[in-house]
Amino acid sequence: MCIMKKYRVIIWGLGNVGRIAVRMCMEKESLELAGVIDIAPDKVGKDAGEIFGFGKSGVIVSDNIDKVFAMSADVIMCYLPCLMKKGSLMPSAENIVKALEAKKNVITTIPISYSRQSDPAVTKMIDDKAKENGVTFLQMGLMPGLYSSYFPIVLCAAMERVDRVIMECGEDDQGNTSDWVRFFGYGLKPEEVNIEAIRRGISTYYGDGVWEVGDRLGFNLTGVHCTDEVFTTAIPLKTVRGAIPAGTICGHRFIWHGMVGEKEMVTLIYIHNICNDQIEEPKIIEKIRLEGSPSVIEAEIKGLMPPFEQSFETSVAPTIHVIPGVVAAEPGLRYALDLPVINPIR
């Protein structure tokens, strides 16, 4: 008889992503919820499952980080939000280090992904700390993660030669209650927002995927830069966060250009908008295009950004399914493409 290995999990952060992670941990036979951390007064001291209507989990939410980190567990799932620093959203590497110092493997959706190019000092700090404590760190999710590097590289296996990669995706924020949605300035006039700060902050999420694709295909990119086109709505719109008057911001088209000299080799186009079904532009396209030999392969992937209630499932699921691979990996900072193929766990 085959005995299923059970992994003990600590969840740190009960926002929209952590909430879904609690449910998945409760549903998976191979996972056991060991501890849950959050600082929100309306969550601390309550059952982690009952807070969200998932039923009784048997685990009480605590705001004592050190106490929970001292528990026996295979992995800490860090679902903390980025912090606002100098007008931009920035990931907190210090929180990752704290989790690694507890001698636990760490998986996070925080955008510290392929940062060896964008922030080599942070990469070295996390890698050194993980090795020092004999554990593994992995960033995973949808963006960055599956869509921005994992899927394109897997598709490239069907190509004899790859000359260019173009990735297009996006999300409709009209039902998103996360605080970071305000960062995009929906409902404000373009002159009322700091476009450069928006571009700089969003690049922490998506830019590293372009670097990783370029490196894995041997393109030797000489630079990655981001451009942003801002769109205003011609009609009034309604979102979960309130009314959006005509003439105010309803969307952004961010484009990351991975260059070799003057030649563009890797392109990531990502749309953030509201009411995608009502506005004319910018429209969300979900497509990966490979150019080379054969001349073109295109893959359209629908449903990765479903309606709000399900939208975070596609971000959480990869972090859950990769747990066995992370626990078995050599200590240090690792990348999903270097681990065994991610298989859904029961």
Backbone hydrogen bonds, N-H to C=O, Kabsch-Sander energy under -0.5 kcal/mol:
donor,donor_aa,acceptor,acceptor_aa,energy
4,M,2,C,-0.6
7,Y,30,S,-3.2
9,V,32,E,-2.9
10,I,75,V,-2.4
11,I,35,G,-2.3
12,W,10,I,-0.5
12,W,77,M,-2.9
13,G,11,I,-0.6
13,G,37,I,-2.6
19,R,15,G,-2.4
20,I,16,N,-1.0
21,A,17,V,-1.8
22,V,18,G,-2.0
23,R,19,R,-1.5
24,M,20,I,-2.5
25,C,21,A,-2.5
26,M,22,V,-2.0
27,E,23,R,-1.7
28,K,24,M,-1.9
29,E,346,R,-3.3
31,L,28,K,-1.3
32,E,7,Y,-2.6
34,A,9,V,-3.2
34,A,32,E,-0.7
35,G,9,V,-1.3
36,V,60,I,-0.5
37,I,11,I,-2.8
38,D,62,S,-2.0
43,K,40,A,-2.2
44,V,40,A,-2.2
45,G,61,V,-2.9
46,K,43,K,-1.8
48,A,59,V,-2.9
51,I,47,D,-1.9
52,F,49,G,-0.9
53,G,50,E,-1.0
54,F,49,G,-2.7
61,V,46,K,-3.0
62,S,36,V,-2.5
65,I,63,D,-1.1
68,V,64,N,-2.0
69,F,65,I,-2.8
70,A,66,D,-1.3
71,M,68,V,-1.7
74,D,8,R,-2.3
75,V,8,R,-1.5
76,I,105,N,-3.0
77,M,10,I,-3.6
77,M,75,V,-0.5
78,C,76,I,-0.8
78,C,107,I,-2.6
79,Y,12,W,-2.8
79,Y,77,M,-0.8
83,L,90,M,-3.3
85,K,83,L,-0.8
85,K,88,S,-3.3
88,S,85,K,-2.0
90,M,83,L,-3.3
93,A,91,P,-0.9
96,I,92,S,-1.0
97,V,93,A,-2.3
98,K,94,E,-2.2
99,A,95,N,-1.8
100,L,96,I,-2.3
101,E,97,V,-2.3
102,A,98,K,-0.5
102,A,99,A,-1.0
103,K,100,L,-2.0
104,K,99,A,-0.8
105,N,74,D,-1.0
106,V,136,T,-2.7
107,I,76,I,-2.2
108,T,138,L,-1.9
109,T,78,C,-1.3
110,I,78,C,-0.6
112,I,110,I,-3.1
113,S,111,P,-0.5
115,S,113,S,-1.2
117,Q,114,Y,-0.8
118,S,114,Y,-0.5
119,D,115,S,-2.8
122,V,119,D,-0.5
123,T,119,D,-1.9
124,K,120,P,-2.4
125,M,121,A,-2.2
126,I,122,V,-2.5
127,D,123,T,-2.5
128,D,124,K,-2.9
129,K,125,M,-2.2
130,A,126,I,-2.5
131,K,127,D,-2.3
132,E,128,D,-2.5
133,N,129,K,-1.4
134,G,131,K,-0.9
135,V,130,A,-2.6
137,F,332,G,-2.3
138,L,106,V,-2.2
139,Q,334,R,-0.5
140,M,108,T,-2.7
146,L,141,G,-2.5
147,Y,142,L,-1.9
148,S,142,L,-0.9
149,S,145,G,-1.3
150,Y,145,G,-1.9
151,F,146,L,-3.6
153,I,149,S,-2.0
154,V,150,Y,-2.1
155,L,151,F,-2.5
156,C,152,P,-1.6
157,A,154,V,-1.5
158,A,155,L,-2.1
159,M,156,C,-1.7
160,E,293,S,-2.5
161,R,293,S,-1.6
163,D,161,R,-0.5
163,D,291,E,-3.6
164,R,291,E,-1.8
165,V,265,M,-2.3
166,I,289,R,-2.8
167,M,267,T,-3.1
168,E,287,K,-2.8
169,C,269,I,-2.2
171,E,271,I,-2.4
173,D,171,E,-0.7
173,D,273,N,-3.7
176,N,173,D,-1.2
177,T,175,G,-0.5
181,V,178,S,-1.5
182,R,179,D,-1.6
183,F,180,W,-1.4
184,F,181,V,-1.6
185,G,182,R,-1.8
187,G,249,I,-1.8
188,L,185,G,-2.3
192,E,189,K,-2.6
193,V,190,P,-1.3
195,I,193,V,-1.2
198,I,194,N,-1.9
199,R,195,I,-2.6
200,R,196,E,-2.5
201,G,197,A,-2.5
202,I,198,I,-2.7
203,S,199,R,-1.4
204,T,200,R,-0.6
204,T,201,G,-1.0
205,Y,202,I,-1.1
206,Y,202,I,-1.6
207,G,203,S,-1.9
209,G,206,Y,-0.7
210,V,206,Y,-0.8
210,V,207,G,-0.7
211,W,207,G,-1.4
212,E,208,D,-2.4
213,V,209,G,-2.3
214,G,210,V,-2.3
215,D,211,W,-2.6
216,R,212,E,-2.7
217,L,213,V,-1.6
218,G,215,D,-1.3
219,F,214,G,-2.7
220,N,214,G,-0.6
222,T,259,M,-2.9
223,G,259,M,-1.2
225,H,257,H,-1.6
227,T,255,I,-2.5
229,E,253,R,-2.1
230,V,228,D,-0.5
231,F,251,G,-2.7
233,T,248,T,-2.3
237,L,244,I,-2.6
239,T,242,G,-2.1
240,V,174,Q,-2.8
242,G,239,T,-1.4
244,I,237,L,-3.3
247,G,233,T,-3.6
248,T,245,P,-1.4
249,I,188,L,-3.2
250,C,231,F,-2.6
251,G,231,F,-1.3
252,H,272,H,-2.9
253,R,229,E,-2.4
254,F,252,H,-0.6
254,F,270,Y,-2.6
255,I,227,T,-2.6
256,W,268,L,-2.9
257,H,225,H,-3.0
257,H,255,I,-0.5
258,G,256,W,-0.6
258,G,266,V,-3.6
259,M,223,G,-3.0
259,M,257,H,-0.7
260,V,263,K,-2.9
263,K,260,V,-2.0
265,M,258,G,-3.1
265,M,263,K,-0.5
266,V,258,G,-1.5
267,T,165,V,-2.7
268,L,256,W,-2.0
269,I,167,M,-3.4
270,Y,254,F,-2.9
270,Y,268,L,-0.5
271,I,169,C,-1.9
272,H,252,H,-2.0
273,N,171,E,-2.0
274,I,250,C,-1.8
278,Q,275,C,-2.4
279,I,275,C,-1.9
287,K,168,E,-1.8
287,K,285,I,-0.6
288,I,299,A,-2.6
289,R,166,I,-3.2
290,L,297,I,-3.1
291,E,164,R,-2.6
292,G,295,S,-1.5
293,S,161,R,-2.5
297,I,290,L,-2.2
299,A,288,I,-2.7
301,I,286,E,-1.1
301,I,299,A,-0.5
302,K,300,E,-0.6
310,Q,307,P,-2.0
311,S,307,P,-1.3
311,S,308,F,-0.6
312,F,308,F,-0.6
313,E,310,Q,-1.7
314,T,310,Q,-0.6
316,V,312,F,-2.2
317,A,313,E,-2.9
319,T,315,S,-0.6
319,T,316,V,-0.8
320,I,316,V,-1.7
321,H,317,A,-2.8
322,V,318,P,-1.3
323,I,320,I,-1.4
326,V,322,V,-2.1
327,V,323,I,-2.6
328,A,324,P,-1.8
329,A,325,G,-0.7
329,A,326,V,-0.7
332,G,135,V,-2.4
334,R,137,F,-2.8
334,R,332,G,-0.5
338,D,335,Y,-2.1
339,L,336,A,-1.3
343,N,341,V,-0.5
